[in-house]
């Protein structure tokens, strides 16, 4: 695995971050824990991060680019132990989780209940 993404992958990550911030693209949770996908007309990008506080320390983020058939074109995974963190990839993953992670409906119901409570 590479310590830094290729130039093209770094440019893709930066563009994905910009377009996600702008709300121009939509990510969807996948069947894999901590993984989200953006599907465009030319392929799919899958970003995956750690699930849970312990894994956050042990597992870095990864990004995969797939062609329309689902074949991997390029991938990059952070090397946590080697200090290979990529701030833009981290920002992208955090933004995607914040906007597109499906939370428990119970949390929403409890929030609404607490908001409606009168002292």
N, CA, C and O of each residue as an XYZ file, in Angstrom:
476
protein
N       0.823     -1.173      0.000
C       0.000      0.000      0.000
C       0.873      1.244      0.000
O       1.947      1.264      0.600
N       0.407      2.265     -0.669
C       1.163      3.498     -0.790
C       1.065      4.335      0.482
O       0.065      4.280      1.197
N       2.109      5.108      0.756
C       2.089      6.021      1.893
C       1.246      7.261      1.582
O       0.595      7.818      2.466
N       1.267      7.681      0.324
C       0.492      8.839     -0.125
C      -0.284      8.417     -1.365
O       0.170      7.563     -2.126
N      -1.470      9.023     -1.571
C      -2.215      8.680     -2.780
C      -1.506      9.215     -4.021
O      -0.718     10.158     -3.938
N      -1.790      8.608     -5.169
C      -1.249      9.130     -6.419
C      -1.808     10.531     -6.642
O      -2.772     10.928     -5.988
N      -1.214     11.270     -7.550
C      -1.686     12.624     -7.857
C      -3.140     12.596     -8.286
O      -3.938     13.414     -7.829
N      -3.496     11.656     -9.165
C      -4.878     11.572     -9.652
C      -5.844     11.228     -8.526
O      -6.945     11.776     -8.468
N      -5.446     10.329     -7.632
C      -6.305      9.973     -6.506
C      -6.444     11.156     -5.550
O      -7.537     11.416     -5.049
N      -5.359     11.867     -5.295
C      -5.415     13.054     -4.429
C      -6.348     14.109     -5.023
O      -7.108     14.752     -4.298
N      -6.287     14.283     -6.335
C      -7.184     15.242     -6.997
C      -8.638     14.785     -6.891
O      -9.531     15.604     -6.675
N      -8.877     13.492     -7.041
C     -10.233     12.957     -6.907
C     -10.747     13.176     -5.492
O     -11.886     13.605     -5.313
N      -9.932     12.891     -4.490
C     -10.339     13.086     -3.097
C     -10.699     14.545     -2.852
O     -11.725     14.835     -2.236
N      -9.865     15.464     -3.330
C     -10.134     16.896     -3.145
C     -11.428     17.307     -3.828
O     -12.200     18.086     -3.269
N     -11.677     16.794     -5.026
C     -12.900     17.127     -5.756
C     -14.122     16.534     -5.065
O     -15.155     17.195     -4.953
N     -14.011     15.287     -4.599
C     -15.112     14.668     -3.871
C     -15.447     15.455     -2.609
O     -16.620     15.649     -2.290
N     -14.429     15.905     -1.895
C     -14.642     16.700     -0.692
C     -15.371     17.999     -1.030
O     -16.341     18.367     -0.367
N     -14.902     18.679     -2.053
C     -15.515     19.947     -2.467
C     -16.976     19.744     -2.881
O     -17.851     20.499     -2.457
N     -17.238     18.737     -3.698
C     -18.586     18.504     -4.208
C     -19.525     17.970     -3.115
O     -20.724     18.247     -3.141
N     -18.990     17.217     -2.168
C     -19.799     16.743     -1.048
C     -20.174     17.909     -0.150
O     -21.321     18.015      0.285
N     -19.218     18.784      0.132
C     -19.515     19.985      0.931
C     -20.602     20.826      0.279
O     -21.478     21.361      0.959
N     -20.540     20.940     -1.045
C     -21.502     21.754     -1.783
C     -22.867     21.064     -1.922
O     -23.838     21.689     -2.348
N     -22.936     19.797     -1.568
C     -24.185     19.050     -1.704
C     -24.469     18.622     -3.131
O     -25.599     18.262     -3.462
N     -23.452     18.659     -3.977
C     -23.621     18.322     -5.389
C     -23.639     16.823     -5.643
O     -24.151     16.370     -6.667
N     -23.081     16.051     -4.715
C     -23.104     14.591     -4.861
C     -23.660     13.972     -3.582
O     -23.556     14.544     -2.497
N     -24.245     12.802     -3.734
C     -24.874     12.096     -2.620
C     -24.189     10.752     -2.421
O     -23.949     10.019     -3.380
N     -23.881     10.441     -1.188
C     -23.278      9.169     -0.811
C     -24.350      8.288     -0.187
O     -25.304      8.789      0.408
N     -24.194      6.991     -0.320
C     -25.133      6.045      0.279
C     -24.353      5.038      1.119
O     -23.289      4.574      0.709
N     -24.890      4.697      2.309
C     -24.258      3.643      3.099
C     -24.287      2.328      2.315
O     -25.221      2.073      1.555
N     -23.271      1.506      2.502
C     -23.221      0.197      1.860
C     -23.503     -0.879      2.897
O     -23.760     -0.571      4.061
N     -23.456     -2.125      2.487
C     -23.651     -3.242      3.415
C     -22.442     -3.436      4.335
O     -22.556     -4.099      5.366
N     -21.305     -2.876      3.981
C     -20.104     -2.999      4.810
C     -20.129     -1.950      5.916
O     -20.457     -0.794      5.650
N     -19.793     -2.320      7.144
C     -19.761     -1.334      8.225
C     -18.758     -0.223      7.928
O     -17.622     -0.494      7.538
N     -19.174      1.011      8.111
C     -18.282      2.150      7.928
C     -17.953      2.468      6.485
O     -16.996      3.197      6.224
N     -18.724      1.939      5.528
C     -18.440      2.165      4.103
C     -19.596      2.898      3.432
O     -20.767      2.637      3.708
N     -19.238      3.823      2.543
C     -20.203      4.623      1.805
C     -19.790      4.638      0.342
O     -18.608      4.537      0.016
N     -20.783      4.766     -0.535
C     -20.498      4.763     -1.973
C     -21.143      5.959     -2.658
O     -22.267      6.353     -2.346
N     -20.403      6.516     -3.591
C     -20.944      7.503     -4.525
C     -20.893      6.835     -5.898
O     -19.836      6.376     -6.331
N     -22.031      6.783     -6.575
C     -22.081      6.176     -7.895
C     -22.402      7.247     -8.924
O     -23.442      7.902     -8.866
N     -21.483      7.408     -9.865
C     -21.680      8.336    -10.969
C     -21.888      7.570    -12.262
O     -21.963      6.341    -12.255
N     -21.982      8.283    -13.358
C     -22.224      7.623    -14.642
C     -21.005      6.845    -15.144
O     -21.144      5.975    -16.004
N     -19.816      7.146    -14.621
C     -18.596      6.487    -15.086
C     -18.015      5.479    -14.113
O     -16.969      4.889    -14.379
N     -18.683      5.276    -12.989
C     -18.169      4.327    -12.019
C     -18.620      4.665    -10.613
O     -19.513      5.487    -10.409
N     -17.986      4.016     -9.645
C     -18.354      4.156     -8.240
C     -17.103      4.407     -7.410
O     -16.034      3.861     -7.683
N     -17.261      5.239     -6.396
C     -16.206      5.464     -5.418
C     -16.714      4.945     -4.086
O     -17.824      5.277     -3.670
N     -15.913      4.136     -3.419
C     -16.276      3.605     -2.106
C     -15.240      4.105     -1.109
O     -14.036      3.922     -1.292
N     -15.733      4.738     -0.055
C     -14.852      5.202      1.018
C     -15.215      4.400      2.263
O     -16.389      4.185      2.565
N     -14.183      3.965      2.975
C     -14.421      3.136      4.159
C     -13.528      3.587      5.291
O     -12.351      3.895      5.104
N     -14.114      3.616      6.460
C     -13.370      4.011      7.648
C     -13.635      3.062      8.789
O     -14.458      2.154      8.678
N     -12.943      3.271      9.874
C     -13.081      2.393     11.033
C     -14.432      2.570     11.713
O     -15.044      3.636     11.649
N     -14.875      1.521     12.354
C     -16.115      1.561     13.115
C     -15.758      1.288     14.565
O     -15.250      0.214     14.888
N     -16.015      2.240     15.433
C     -15.732      2.075     16.856
C     -14.433      2.742     17.251
O     -13.529      2.882     16.427
N     -14.327      3.161     18.519
C     -13.158      3.917     18.979
C     -11.841      3.153     18.930
O     -10.802      3.756     18.660
N     -11.849      1.857     19.180
C     -10.597      1.094     19.155
C     -10.093      0.963     17.724
O      -8.902      1.131     17.461
N     -10.996      0.666     16.807
C     -10.579      0.523     15.415
C     -10.088      1.832     14.833
O      -9.259      1.832     13.924
N     -10.589      2.954     15.344
C     -10.136      4.248     14.860
C      -8.634      4.388     15.051
O      -7.954      4.999     14.226
N      -8.118      3.829     16.126
C      -6.680      3.907     16.397
C      -5.882      2.926     15.549
O      -4.715      3.175     15.247
N      -6.504      1.808     15.160
C      -5.782      0.741     14.484
C      -5.955      0.720     12.969
O      -5.078      0.237     12.253
N      -7.063      1.230     12.481
C      -7.392      1.096     11.067
C      -7.511      2.471     10.429
O      -8.166      3.359     10.974
N      -6.892      2.644      9.301
C      -7.001      3.901      8.590
C      -8.180      3.905      7.635
O      -8.988      2.976      7.614
N      -8.260      4.939      6.865
C      -9.318      5.076      5.872
C      -8.863      4.494      4.548
O      -7.668      4.415      4.264
N      -9.833      4.088      3.742
C      -9.498      3.618      2.400
C     -10.505      4.168      1.410
O     -11.636      4.503      1.764
N     -10.069      4.255      0.162
C     -10.924      4.715     -0.922
C     -10.636      3.840     -2.129
O      -9.481      3.560     -2.449
N     -11.703      3.410     -2.796
C     -11.584      2.539     -3.971
C     -12.387      3.143     -5.104
O     -13.476      3.676     -4.888
N     -11.854      3.061     -6.310
C     -12.551      3.516     -7.506
C     -12.847      2.281     -8.352
O     -11.947      1.517     -8.702
N     -14.126      2.102     -8.671
C     -14.575      0.946     -9.438
C     -15.158      1.396    -10.772
O     -15.803      2.441    -10.852
N     -14.929      0.604    -11.818
C     -15.526      0.922    -13.111
C     -16.998      0.486    -13.097
O     -17.443     -0.105    -12.113
N     -17.761      0.762    -14.157
C     -19.182      0.403    -14.162
C     -19.472     -1.089    -13.945
O     -20.564     -1.442    -13.501
N     -18.516     -1.960    -14.251
C     -18.698     -3.399    -14.018
C     -18.383     -3.797    -12.580
O     -18.672     -4.920    -12.168
N     -17.794     -2.886    -11.819
C     -17.421     -3.188    -10.440
C     -15.980     -3.610    -10.270
O     -15.569     -3.993     -9.175
N     -15.198     -3.543    -11.351
C     -13.773     -3.871    -11.259
C     -13.010     -2.687    -10.668
O     -13.264     -1.535    -11.021
N     -12.079     -2.980     -9.771
C     -11.290     -1.928     -9.140
C     -10.309     -1.316    -10.139
O      -9.560     -2.020    -10.816
N     -10.337     -0.001    -10.209
C      -9.425      0.745    -11.083
C      -8.205      1.222    -10.289
O      -7.065      1.107    -10.738
N      -8.476      1.753     -9.110
C      -7.399      2.241     -8.252
C      -7.917      2.264     -6.824
O      -9.118      2.388     -6.583
N      -6.994      2.142     -5.888
C      -7.364      2.223     -4.483
C      -6.231      2.848     -3.694
O      -5.074      2.849     -4.116
N      -6.594      3.375     -2.546
C      -5.606      3.911     -1.620
C      -6.093      3.614     -0.211
O      -7.271      3.791      0.097
N      -5.183      3.163      0.643
C      -5.488      2.933      2.057
C      -4.404      3.589      2.890
O      -3.213      3.460      2.608
N      -4.841      4.292      3.917
C      -3.880      4.940      4.804
C      -3.060      3.903      5.559
O      -3.535      2.809      5.867
N      -1.839      4.268      5.845
C      -0.972      3.447      6.680
C      -0.899      4.123      8.041
O      -0.084      5.022      8.252
N      -1.749      3.691      8.960
C      -1.851      4.339     10.262
C      -0.544      4.243     11.037
O      -0.080      5.232     11.605
N       0.046      3.061     11.060
C       1.270      2.871     11.834
C       2.445      3.617     11.226
O       3.363      4.017     11.942
N       2.427      3.808      9.917
C       3.505      4.525      9.254
C       3.288      6.026      9.191
O       4.059      6.742      8.551
N       2.229      6.512      9.858
C       1.964      7.948      9.859
C       1.442      8.441      8.525
O       1.640      9.605      8.176
N       0.774      7.568      7.769
C       0.321      7.922      6.436
C      -1.062      8.546      6.379
O      -1.785      8.317      5.410
N      -1.454      9.311      7.361
C      -2.777      9.948      7.366
C      -2.855     11.003      6.264
O      -1.901     11.739      6.011
N      -4.022     11.055      5.617
C      -4.276     12.035      4.554
C      -5.420     12.923      5.039
O      -6.567     12.477      5.071
N      -5.132     14.172      5.416
C      -6.166     15.036      5.998
C      -7.415     15.203      5.124
O      -8.527     15.236      5.650
N      -7.252     15.309      3.814
C      -8.401     15.487      2.933
C      -9.305     14.253      2.943
O     -10.529     14.380      2.910
N      -8.711     13.071      2.989
C      -9.486     11.836      3.041
C     -10.237     11.755      4.371
O     -11.399     11.350      4.408
N      -9.578     12.135      5.448
C     -10.224     12.160      6.753
C     -11.393     13.147      6.755
O     -12.471     12.830      7.258
N     -11.186     14.333      6.197
C     -12.259     15.335      6.131
C     -13.435     14.825      5.308
O     -14.592     15.020      5.681
N     -13.137     14.172      4.188
C     -14.188     13.620      3.341
C     -14.976     12.553      4.098
O     -16.207     12.572      4.091
N     -14.282     11.632      4.745
C     -14.972     10.562      5.464
C     -15.839     11.134      6.581
O     -16.989     10.724      6.740
N     -15.307     12.068      7.350
C     -16.077     12.656      8.446
C     -17.329     13.369      7.928
O     -18.399     13.263      8.527
N     -17.193     14.086      6.824
C     -18.332     14.778      6.225
C     -19.384     13.788      5.738
O     -20.578     13.988      5.960
N     -18.946     12.727      5.080
C     -19.871     11.712      4.579
C     -20.595     11.044      5.741
O     -21.809     10.853      5.677
N     -19.885     10.691      6.789
C     -20.514     10.067      7.956
C     -21.541     11.027      8.562
O     -22.664     10.634      8.880
N     -21.141     12.273      8.714
C     -22.024     13.274      9.317
C     -23.320     13.434      8.516
O     -24.401     13.543      9.096
N     -23.212     13.448      7.203
C     -24.379     13.710      6.357
C     -25.175     12.473      5.978
O     -26.391     12.556      5.804
N     -24.516     11.327      5.845
C     -25.187     10.191      5.221
C     -25.273      8.918      6.055
O     -25.870      7.940      5.606
N     -24.695      8.900      7.250
C     -24.801      7.698      8.079
C     -26.239      7.556      8.559
O     -26.860      8.519      9.010
N     -26.742      6.361      8.453
C     -28.094      6.099      8.939
C     -28.022      5.829     10.428
O     -27.470      4.819     10.865
N     -28.582      6.738     11.195
C     -28.590      6.566     12.635
C     -29.785      5.745     13.065
O     -30.672      5.434     12.271
N     -29.787      5.407     14.319
C     -30.906      4.654     14.878
C     -32.133      5.550     14.956
O     -32.037      6.677     15.440
N     -33.290      5.074     14.488
C     -34.516      5.866     14.607
C     -34.858      6.159     16.067
O     -35.515      7.157     16.364
N     -34.410      5.284     16.984
C     -34.665      5.510     18.395
C     -34.040      6.817     18.857
O     -34.647      7.549     19.639
N     -32.837      7.120     18.385
C     -32.189      8.370     18.779
C     -33.004      9.571     18.321
O     -33.156     10.536     19.070
N     -33.527      9.522     17.106
C     -34.354     10.617     16.603
C     -35.624     10.766     17.435
O     -36.025     11.885     17.757
N     -36.259      9.647     17.785
C     -37.485      9.688     18.592
C     -37.202     10.270     19.977
O     -37.974     11.083     20.485
N     -36.090      9.848     20.581
C     -35.733     10.378     21.895
C     -35.429     11.868     21.830
O     -35.829     12.622     22.718
N     -34.725     12.299     20.786
C     -34.436     13.712     20.601
C     -35.716     14.515     20.493
O     -35.854     15.563     21.123
N     -36.669     14.015     19.680
C     -37.943     14.709     19.508
C     -38.725     14.760     20.813
O     -39.353     15.769     21.134
N     -38.681     13.663     21.561
C     -39.378     13.608     22.857
C     -38.783     14.621     23.828
O     -39.512     15.342     24.508
N     -37.466     14.669     23.888
C     -36.791     15.604     24.798
C     -37.072     17.036     24.371
O     -37.281     17.902     25.221
N     -37.080     17.300     23.066
C     -37.346     18.646     22.565
C     -38.763     19.095     22.907
O     -39.000     20.278     23.154
N     -39.700     18.157     22.921
C     -41.098     18.492     23.182
C     -41.422     18.549     24.667
O     -42.489     19.030     25.049
N     -40.511     18.062     25.514
C     -40.769     18.030     26.962
C     -40.868     19.447     27.517
O     -40.147     20.357     27.108
N     -41.766     19.591     28.438
C     -41.947     20.887     29.097
C     -41.483     20.753     30.551
O     -41.743     19.752     31.219
N     -40.813     21.760     30.999
C     -40.287     21.732     32.380
C     -41.382     22.049     33.366
O     -41.139     22.074     34.572
